[in-house]
Amino acid sequence: MNRLDKLSESFKDLSLTAQTRKYKIDWFRKNGWGFNDTAFMIGDDGVISLTGNRYTDAGKKLPNFRQWAEEVCGLNINNTTLPKLEKAIADEPIINEQFMEAIKNKVGEITTDTEQRVFHSHGQTMEDIYIVRNGKFERTVDVVVYIENEQQAEILVKAAVEHDVCLIVYGGGTNVTNALKPVTEEKRSIISVDVTRMNHIKWVDKKNNTACVEAGIVGKDLENELAKHGVMCGHEPDSVEFSTLGGWISTRASGMKKNRYGNIDDIILTVRIVTPLGTFERKQESPRISSGPNLNEFILGSEGTLGIITQATLKLRTIPECVEYDSIIFHDFVSGCDFMYEVAQSKIWPASLRLVDNQQFKFGMALKTPKDSKMQEFIDKAKKYFLLEIKKFDQDKMCMASIVYEGTKEEVAQQKASIKKILDKHNGFRAGAENGQRGYFLTFVIAYLRDFSFDFGYIAESFETSCPWKNVYPLIENTTKRIQEECKKQGIVVPPFISSRVTQVYDTGAAVYIYFGFLYYGLDGIDPVKVYDQIEGAAREEIMKNGGCISHHHGVGKLRKRFMKDSVGEVGIEMLKAVKQKVDPKNTFGSGNLI
């Protein structure tokens, strides 16, 4: 055995201790996002705080947040719309006895428990959470099957084809496209295939900077295990605590630090997938191959329509020597967008660079915790005075960019020097590392805030796109106006909260998030889910009219597939259908996503 073989052998089958809990449903919130022990709550003193100990500001009071929510969003803390259901409800499962007999004792576990079935029948869209809080899904999966390896996946798919059942693959359950929602008209028995027990790193090759990883591994677990060997993947979506490698691949995901580590399609070398036609994997792990179309592309973005992704070979990076945060304040959003464009053209990019508008900047400030000392409080007041009175920033127009630098000390120094030159040209003001880190705190708690707002009759959601640089500001401006107009048409009384973020930069364009929410409490006769769907549909039309795409990284699912023809054209739709028909002629993977 040579040195490389020894190296690979020593890292085989790295079982994860972080996922020893048997069921995700035991620790993940059943009717919302995230850990059971973490939530925004109102104390007896009327002050809001974040419970638990998992996040930076957990356990600390947020003295300004309630006032912001009441003034900006119209929330009335005395008017509650708490979940109506204490226990999940679903129709009786449709059972295919021949299929169940065929997989008996051949897979990890089989259950028809109602709570498990409902939990595996939805993702994290606003509609999903509203329904699970207040009612019943029209159709739920009938059986949940946990698989533990590729052999079990092959047995399961073969039996599904033979006995004509429908399979829907379940990973982290974090999608926001209705991808896990069963097709209402499906008459076959629907099986949710939970892959999260396939969560091992099979080998690490530090010479070639690669690792073979099972698809059910969760992002944080992946990084924790790789870090033991001085390497990392670097893919960090907002859902990194809960989403899986297989989910990233199936949605063509992007991460916050893509400037340094790439999008998921840049990180993947090979992918294995079990399909009704057989098990496929590109044979070579060479850095580049010219042998016809890259067949990995059939799998990337396939959204569970072709098979069960079982493993992938990933490119690795060494853990950076230096990680630094920073933030920059700009006089207005246009100046901030111009800064982002110039950074993109400079080709010297920090690992992550994100720009939030004034609304989101104020939102972030409302979530600040009190200072631990009077001296620090005094310093912050002095900084604010300098910013507003001396530098003449308008607190109703200013916006902020959050930055993460990663690399060697020399690389980080070069990036910081380049950013300094550009921010000076656009009259930016450095606001320090603490505010930069706070920008990322928001990333991981914003879904908890959505659940909190539900308790008071407020719907909040986000969607994303990407577009050419010349379209960035017009797209944001026109989409904001369209949302405002649609809210009026739908009878929304309190003005909606609308905010934007330029979240990724590229040579030719940028990725953009738009957040919006509206108060539905007290509006008689309004179905908030239908109203939201109408508003988002109009917003998506406006986005595409202004040069935006159907999605930058969330994918299509069933939520946005009505826009697929506009995205890929009629010929593109027929090409996708042809692949689906050949690989899965019986529609065994009948999620109904994409097309």
C-alpha positions in Angstrom: 0.0 0.0 0.0 1.5 3.3 -1.1 1.5 6.6 0.9 -1.7 7.9 -0.7 -3.5 4.6 -0.1 -2.5 4.7 3.5 -3.7 8.3 3.8 -7.1 7.4 2.3 -7.4 4.3 4.4 -6.8 6.2 7.6 -9.8 8.5 7.0 -12.3 5.9 5.9 -15.8 5.7 7.4 -15.6 8.7 9.7 -18.9 8.3 11.6 -20.5 11.5 12.9 -21.1 12.0 16.6 -23.2 15.1 16.0 -26.0 13.1 14.3 -26.4 10.3 16.8 -29.9 11.4 17.7 -32.3 9.0 16.1 -34.9 11.3 14.7 -34.6 14.9 13.5 -38.2 15.5 14.6 -37.0 15.0 18.3 -34.8 18.2 18.1 -36.1 20.3 15.2 -39.2 22.4 15.6 -42.2 20.6 14.2 -44.1 23.8 13.2 -41.3 26.1 12.2 -37.6 26.6 11.8 -34.6 25.4 13.7 -33.8 23.9 17.1 -36.5 23.3 19.6 -34.7 25.2 22.3 -34.3 28.4 20.3 -37.0 31.0 19.7 -37.7 34.7 20.0 -39.8 35.2 23.1 -41.4 38.1 25.0 -40.5 38.2 28.7 -42.6 39.2 31.6 -41.1 42.7 31.3 -42.3 42.9 27.7 -38.8 42.8 26.3 -38.0 40.3 23.4 -35.0 38.0 23.7 -33.6 34.9 21.9 -33.7 31.7 24.0 -31.2 28.9 24.2 -27.4 29.2 24.0 -26.6 28.3 20.3 -26.2 31.8 18.9 -24.1 34.8 19.7 -26.9 36.9 21.3 -28.9 34.0 22.8 -30.1 34.7 26.3 -29.6 38.5 25.9 -32.4 41.0 25.8 -33.2 43.0 22.6 -34.5 46.2 24.1 -35.2 48.0 20.8 -36.7 45.2 18.8 -40.3 45.4 20.0 -40.5 49.1 19.3 -39.2 48.5 15.8 -41.7 45.7 15.1 -44.6 47.8 16.4 -43.7 51.0 14.5 -42.4 49.5 11.2 -44.4 46.3 10.9 -47.6 47.3 12.8 -47.3 44.3 15.2 -49.5 44.4 18.3 -48.0 42.2 20.9 -51.4 41.8 22.5 -52.9 40.3 19.3 -51.7 36.7 18.9 -52.3 34.1 16.3 -50.6 31.1 18.0 -50.6 27.7 16.4 -54.0 26.1 16.4 -52.7 22.5 16.3 -50.8 20.8 19.1 -50.5 17.5 17.2 -50.0 16.8 13.5 -53.0 15.5 11.5 -53.1 13.6 8.2 -55.4 11.2 6.3 -54.9 7.5 6.7 -51.8 6.3 4.7 -52.1 4.6 1.4 -50.1 1.3 1.8 -48.8 -0.8 -1.1 -48.5 -4.2 0.7 -46.4 -5.8 -2.0 -43.9 -2.9 -1.9 -43.7 -3.0 1.9 -43.1 -6.8 1.8 -40.3 -6.3 -0.8 -38.3 -3.9 1.4 -39.1 -5.5 4.7 -35.8 -6.0 6.7 -33.8 -4.6 3.8 -33.7 -0.9 4.7 -32.8 1.0 7.8 -36.2 1.7 9.2 -39.9 2.0 8.1 -42.5 4.1 9.8 -46.1 5.2 9.2 -46.2 7.4 12.3 -48.4 10.4 11.6 -46.0 13.0 13.0 -43.2 11.6 11.0 -45.3 11.6 7.8 -46.3 15.2 8.2 -42.8 16.3 9.1 -41.5 14.7 5.9 -44.2 16.3 3.8 -43.1 19.9 3.8 -40.1 22.2 3.7 -39.8 25.7 5.0 -41.9 28.0 2.7 -44.3 30.4 4.4 -47.1 28.3 3.1 -45.7 25.1 4.6 -45.3 26.6 8.0 -48.7 28.3 8.0 -50.4 25.0 7.1 -48.5 22.9 9.7 -49.5 25.5 12.3 -53.1 25.8 11.4 -54.5 22.9 9.4 -53.9 19.8 7.3 -51.9 19.2 4.1 -54.1 18.0 1.2 -51.7 15.2 0.7 -49.0 13.8 2.9 -46.4 11.1 2.3 -47.7 7.7 3.4 -44.6 6.0 4.6 -41.2 7.2 5.8 -38.2 5.0 4.9 -34.8 5.6 6.4 -31.9 4.3 4.3 -28.4 3.9 5.6 -26.3 3.1 2.5 -26.3 3.0 -1.3 -27.2 -0.7 -1.4 -30.4 0.0 0.5 -31.2 2.9 -2.0 -30.8 0.5 -4.9 -33.1 -2.1 -3.2 -35.7 0.6 -2.5 -35.7 2.0 -6.1 -35.9 -1.4 -7.7 -38.9 -2.3 -5.5 -40.6 1.1 -6.1 -40.4 0.6 -9.9 -41.6 -3.0 -9.7 -44.6 -2.2 -7.4 -45.4 1.3 -8.8 -45.0 3.6 -5.8 -43.9 7.2 -5.7 -40.6 8.2 -4.1 -39.7 11.7 -2.7 -36.2 12.1 -1.3 -35.8 13.9 2.0 -32.6 15.5 3.2 -32.5 18.5 5.5 -36.0 19.6 4.8 -34.9 23.2 4.4 -36.1 23.9 0.9 -38.3 27.0 0.2 -39.8 25.9 -3.1 -42.6 23.4 -2.1 -40.2 20.7 -3.3 -41.2 18.2 -0.6 -44.9 18.9 -0.9 -46.5 15.8 -2.4 -48.6 16.2 -5.6 -52.2 16.4 -4.4 -53.5 14.2 -7.2 -51.0 11.4 -6.6 -52.9 8.1 -6.2 -50.0 5.8 -5.6 -48.4 5.2 -2.2 -45.9 8.0 -1.6 -42.7 7.1 0.2 -40.4 9.7 1.8 -36.8 8.5 1.5 -34.9 10.0 4.4 -31.2 9.9 3.6 -29.8 11.6 6.7 -28.4 8.3 8.1 -26.1 8.2 5.1 -23.9 10.8 6.8 -20.4 9.5 6.6 -17.1 10.7 5.1 -15.9 7.7 3.2 -12.3 8.9 2.6 -10.2 12.0 2.6 -7.2 12.4 0.1 -5.1 15.3 1.3 -2.7 15.0 -1.6 -5.4 15.5 -4.2 -7.5 17.8 -1.9 -10.6 15.6 -2.3 -13.0 13.7 -0.1 -15.8 11.2 -0.8 -18.9 12.1 1.3 -22.3 10.5 1.6 -25.2 12.8 0.5 -27.1 12.8 3.8 -24.4 14.7 5.7 -25.4 18.0 7.2 -23.2 21.1 6.4 -22.0 21.8 9.9 -21.2 18.2 10.5 -19.3 18.0 7.3 -17.1 21.0 8.2 -16.6 19.8 11.8 -15.3 16.4 10.7 -13.1 17.8 7.9 -11.6 20.3 10.3 -10.1 17.5 12.3 -7.9 16.9 9.3 -7.0 20.5 8.6 -9.3 20.8 5.6 -12.7 22.2 4.7 -15.4 22.3 2.0 -16.3 26.0 2.5 -19.8 25.7 1.2 -21.9 27.8 3.6 -25.5 28.4 2.7 -27.8 30.2 5.2 -29.2 26.8 6.1 -25.7 25.2 6.7 -26.8 24.0 10.2 -29.5 21.7 8.7 -29.2 21.3 5.0 -27.5 18.3 3.4 -24.9 17.8 0.7 -27.5 16.0 -1.4 -29.8 18.9 -1.1 -27.1 21.3 -2.2 -26.4 19.3 -5.3 -30.1 18.8 -6.2 -30.8 22.5 -6.0 -27.5 23.9 -7.4 -26.9 25.7 -4.2 -24.7 28.7 -3.4 -23.0 29.6 -0.2 -22.2 32.9 1.6 -18.4 32.4 0.9 -18.7 31.4 -2.8 -16.1 34.1 -3.7 -13.4 32.0 -2.2 -14.8 28.4 -2.3 -17.2 28.5 -5.3 -20.8 27.5 -5.7 -21.7 23.8 -5.2 -21.2 23.2 -9.0 -17.6 24.4 -8.6 -17.0 22.1 -5.6 -18.3 18.8 -6.9 -16.0 16.5 -8.9 -18.3 13.5 -9.2 -21.8 12.5 -8.0 -23.4 9.1 -7.6 -27.1 8.8 -8.1 -29.4 5.7 -7.9 -32.0 6.0 -10.7 -34.7 3.6 -12.1 -32.3 3.1 -15.0 -29.4 2.1 -12.8 -26.7 3.7 -10.7 -24.7 6.5 -12.4 -21.4 8.1 -11.6 -18.9 9.9 -13.9 -15.9 7.6 -14.0 -13.0 10.0 -13.6 -12.1 12.4 -10.9 -9.8 14.4 -13.2 -9.9 18.2 -12.7 -11.3 18.6 -16.2 -12.6 16.2 -18.9 -13.4 16.8 -22.5 -15.6 13.8 -23.3 -18.8 15.2 -24.4 -21.3 17.0 -22.1 -20.6 17.0 -18.4 -23.1 14.4 -17.1 -22.8 15.8 -13.6 -25.0 18.6 -14.9 -27.9 16.2 -15.3 -27.8 15.7 -11.6 -27.0 19.2 -10.4 -30.3 21.0 -10.1 -32.4 17.9 -10.8 -34.4 18.5 -7.5 -35.1 14.8 -6.8 -36.8 14.1 -10.1 -34.2 11.5 -11.4 -33.1 9.5 -8.4 -31.5 9.3 -5.0 -28.1 11.1 -4.7 -26.0 8.8 -2.5 -22.5 10.4 -2.5 -20.2 12.9 -4.1 -16.5 13.6 -4.4 -15.7 17.1 -3.2 -12.8 19.5 -3.7 -11.2 20.6 -0.4 -9.4 23.6 0.8 -7.0 24.1 3.7 -8.5 25.9 6.7 -7.6 29.6 6.3 -4.8 31.0 8.4 -6.7 34.3 8.9 -10.4 35.2 9.2 -11.5 38.8 9.7 -14.8 40.6 9.7 -15.5 44.2 8.6 -18.3 46.5 7.7 -18.7 49.6 5.7 -21.4 52.3 5.9 -22.5 54.1 2.7 -24.5 57.3 2.3 -27.2 55.5 0.3 -28.0 52.2 -1.5 -27.0 53.5 -4.9 -23.5 54.3 -3.6 -23.4 50.9 -2.0 -24.4 49.2 -5.3 -21.7 51.1 -7.2 -19.1 50.0 -4.6 -20.2 46.3 -5.1 -19.9 46.7 -8.8 -16.4 48.1 -8.6 -15.3 45.4 -6.2 -16.6 42.8 -8.7 -14.6 44.3 -11.5 -11.4 44.5 -9.3 -11.2 40.7 -9.2 -9.9 40.9 -5.6 -12.9 39.5 -3.7 -13.3 38.9 0.0 -14.7 35.5 0.9 -18.1 37.1 1.4 -19.4 40.5 0.6 -23.1 41.5 1.2 -24.9 44.9 1.0 -28.1 45.6 2.9 -30.4 48.5 2.2 -31.5 51.1 4.8 -34.6 49.1 5.9 -32.5 46.0 6.6 -29.8 48.1 8.2 -32.3 49.5 10.7 -33.7 46.0 11.3 -30.3 44.8 12.2 -29.7 47.7 14.6 -33.0 47.0 16.3 -31.6 43.5 17.1 -28.6 44.9 19.0 -28.1 43.9 22.6 -27.1 46.3 25.4 -23.4 46.9 25.9 -21.7 45.2 28.7 -20.0 48.4 30.0 -20.8 52.1 30.2 -17.5 52.8 28.5 -18.4 50.8 25.4 -21.9 52.4 25.4 -20.2 55.9 25.5 -17.8 54.9 22.6 -20.8 53.7 20.5 -22.6 57.0 21.1 -19.5 58.9 20.1 -19.2 56.9 16.9 -22.8 57.6 16.1 -22.4 61.3 16.7 -19.3 61.4 14.4 -21.1 59.5 11.7 -24.3 61.6 11.7 -23.1 65.0 12.7 -19.6 65.2 11.4 -19.7 62.9 8.3 -23.3 63.9 7.6 -24.8 60.4 7.0 -28.6 60.4 6.9 -29.9 57.6 9.1 -32.9 57.2 6.9 -30.8 56.5 3.8 -27.5 54.9 4.9 -26.8 51.3 4.2 -24.2 48.8 5.1 -21.9 46.1 3.6 -20.8 43.2 5.7 -17.4 41.6 4.8 -15.6 38.3 5.6 -11.9 38.1 4.7 -10.3 34.6 4.6 -7.0 33.3 3.5 -3.3 33.8 4.4 -2.4 36.9 6.3 -0.9 38.2 3.0 -4.1 37.5 1.1 -6.3 39.2 3.7 -4.0 42.2 3.8 -4.2 42.5 0.0 -8.0 42.2 0.0 -8.4 44.8 2.7 -6.1 47.3 0.9 -8.1 46.8 -2.3 -11.4 47.3 -0.5 -10.0 50.4 1.2 -9.2 52.1 -2.1 -12.7 51.4 -3.5 -14.7 52.4 -0.4 -12.8 55.8 -0.3 -13.9 56.4 -3.9 -17.5 55.9 -2.8 -17.3 57.9 0.4 -17.8 54.7 2.5 -17.0 54.7 6.2 -15.6 51.6 8.0 -17.9 50.5 10.8 -15.8 47.8 12.2 -15.7 44.0 12.8 -18.5 43.8 15.3 -21.1 45.1 12.9 -19.7 42.8 10.2 -20.2 39.8 12.5 -23.7 41.0 13.4 -24.6 40.9 9.7 -23.9 37.1 9.8 -25.8 36.7 13.1 -28.9 37.9 11.2 -28.4 35.2 8.6 -28.9 32.3 11.1 -31.7 33.8 13.1 -33.9 35.4 10.5 -36.1 32.3 10.0 -36.7 32.2 13.8 -38.0 35.8 13.4 -40.4 34.7 10.7 -41.9 32.1 13.1 -42.1 34.8 15.8 -43.9 37.1 13.5 -46.4 34.4 12.7 -47.5 34.4 16.4 -48.8 38.0 15.9 -50.5 37.7 12.5 -47.6 38.8 10.4 -46.3 37.0 7.3 -42.7 37.4 6.3 -40.8 35.7 3.6 -37.8 36.2 1.2 -37.0 35.3 -2.4 -33.9 35.7 -4.5 -32.7 36.1 -8.0 -29.6 37.1 -10.0 -29.3 39.6 -12.8 -26.7 41.6 -14.9 -25.1 44.6 -13.2 -27.0 47.1 -15.2 -30.3 45.7 -13.9 -29.5 45.4 -10.2 -30.8 48.7 -8.9 -33.7 49.0 -11.4 -34.8 45.5 -10.6 -34.8 46.2 -6.8 -36.6 49.5 -7.3 -39.3 48.2 -9.7 -39.9 45.0 -7.7 -40.3 47.1 -4.5 -42.9 49.3 -6.2 -44.7 46.2 -7.6 -45.0 44.6 -4.2 -46.4 47.9 -2.8 -49.0 48.1 -5.5 -50.0 44.4 -5.2 -50.4 44.8 -1.4 -52.8 47.6 -2.0 -54.8 45.5 -4.5 -55.0 42.7 -2.0 -56.4 44.9 0.7 -53.3 45.0 2.9 -53.9 48.1 5.2 -50.6 48.5 7.0 -47.8 49.3 4.5 -45.6 46.2 3.9 -42.0 45.8 5.1 -39.8 45.5 2.0 -36.1 45.2 2.1 -33.3 44.2 -0.3 -29.8 42.7 -0.1 -27.1 42.3 -2.8 -25.8 39.0 -1.5 -23.3 37.7 -4.1 -21.1 39.4 -6.7 -19.9 38.1 -10.1 -18.0 39.5 -13.0 -21.2 40.1 -15.0 -23.9 40.5 -12.3 -25.1 40.0 -8.8 -27.4 37.9 -6.7 -30.2 39.8 -4.9 -32.5 38.9 -2.0 -35.8 40.7 -1.5 -37.6 40.4 1.9 -41.1 41.4 2.5 -43.8 41.0 5.0 -47.4 42.2 5.8 -49.8 42.2 8.7 -52.8 40.0 8.1 -54.2 40.1 11.6 -57.7 41.6 11.7 -58.2 41.5 7.9 -61.5 39.6 7.7 -62.0 37.3 4.7 -58.4 37.3 3.6 -56.5 34.0 3.2 -52.9 35.1 3.9 -51.4 32.2 2.0 -53.3 33.0 -1.2 -52.6 36.7 -0.8 -48.9 36.1 -0.3 -48.9 33.8 -3.3 -50.5 36.5 -5.5 -48.0 39.1 -4.3 -44.9 36.9 -4.8 -46.1 35.8 -8.2 -46.4 39.4 -9.3 -43.0 40.2 -7.8 -41.4 37.3 -9.7 -43.0 38.5 -12.9 -41.5 41.9 -12.2 -38.1 40.4 -11.5 -38.0 38.5 -14.7 -39.3 41.6 -16.6 -36.3 43.4 -15.2 -33.7 40.9 -16.3 -33.7 38.7 -13.2 -33.7 34.9 -13.3 -36.1 32.4 -11.8 -33.7 31.6 -9.0 -30.0 32.1 -8.2 -29.7 29.2 -5.6 -33.0 28.2 -4.1 -34.2 26.2 -7.1 -37.6 25.8 -8.7 -39.6 23.1 -6.9 -43.3 23.4 -7.6 -43.5 27.0 -6.4 -41.8 28.5 -9.4 -42.2 25.9 -12.1 -44.8 28.1 -13.9 -41.9 30.3 -14.8 -39.7 27.5 -16.2 -40.7 28.0 -19.8 -39.7 31.7 -19.5 -36.4 30.6 -18.1 -35.3 27.7 -20.4 -37.7 28.0 -23.4 -40.0 25.4 -25.0 -37.1 23.4 -26.4 -35.4 23.4 -23.0 -38.6 22.0 -21.4 -38.7 19.2 -24.0 -35.0 18.4 -23.4 -35.7 18.1 -19.6 -38.8 15.9 -20.3 -36.8 13.7 -22.6 -34.2 13.0 -19.9 -36.9 12.4 -17.3 -38.7 10.0 -19.6 -35.6 7.9 -20.4 -34.2 7.8 -16.9 -37.6 7.5 -15.0 -40.3 6.3 -17.4 -42.8 5.4 -14.7 -42.3 8.7 -12.8 -41.1 6.8 -9.8 -39.5 10.0 -8.5 -42.8 11.8 -8.7 -42.1 14.9 -6.7 -43.6 17.1 -9.5 -40.7 19.5 -9.3 -39.2 21.5 -12.2 -41.5 20.5 -15.1 
